[in-house]
Each structure stands twice: as structure tokens, then as C-alpha cells.
Amino acid sequence: MLLIFSPAEDDARLADFDTRLQALACDVDNRDLAVYRLVGSGTVPDKDPRRAYGIDADDFVVILIGKDGGEKHRAEGSADPQEVLGIIDAMPMRQAEAVDDRPCR
């Protein structure tokens, strides 16, 4: 799971990350990666993901959560989707799944 925290929909860092992530859509699908965008400060009472992950309202942060529920990578201020995919690829579970990937590009 990939959590993308952004202070606003028009944040340039979010636009940049979204554009680069879209270019890797096939690779994201091959990794069975769920992507969640948490934009602004709107929260559900008692379920504030910003507080749970220690994210300030003005921060742009990308967090990779493993299938075990643990935080595997955190990028603050800017993030590279290709780096995130590389981290996923290094995980043992992913290496076992990779044989079923469909060709990209």
C-alpha cells in the first residue's frame, strides 16, 4: 500500500509524483500496489491517518506500507516512484510474485 499525504490538491509535489506514478501504471499494477491519496486536512473522527503517521498538515509525505502492515519506506518533501518500486522489488515476497508479471510498455 502506498499512502500519499499532500496538503492540497494543487500542490506541485503531488502533481509531479502523480505524473511520474502514472507513467509507471503497468509496473504499479504488476506489484498489486494500492495507492491512497490523502489530500488536505479532512479527517474522520478517531481515524486521523496524519496523526497516526506523524504527518503535519503542510507536509508532503509518501509512505510505503508492506503486506505485513509495517512501514517500509518514507519519503518527505519529494518522492521518486521508481525508488518505491525498487524497494518493493527487493522484498522477498515480491521476488516470489514477480514470475507472474505481465510485460510493461
Secondary structure, DSSP 8 states (H G I E B T S, - for coil): -EEEEES-TT-HHHHHHHHHHHTTHHHHHHTT--EEEEESS--BTTB-HHHHTT--TT--EEEEE-TTS-EEEEEES---HHHHHHHHHTSHHHHHHGGG-----
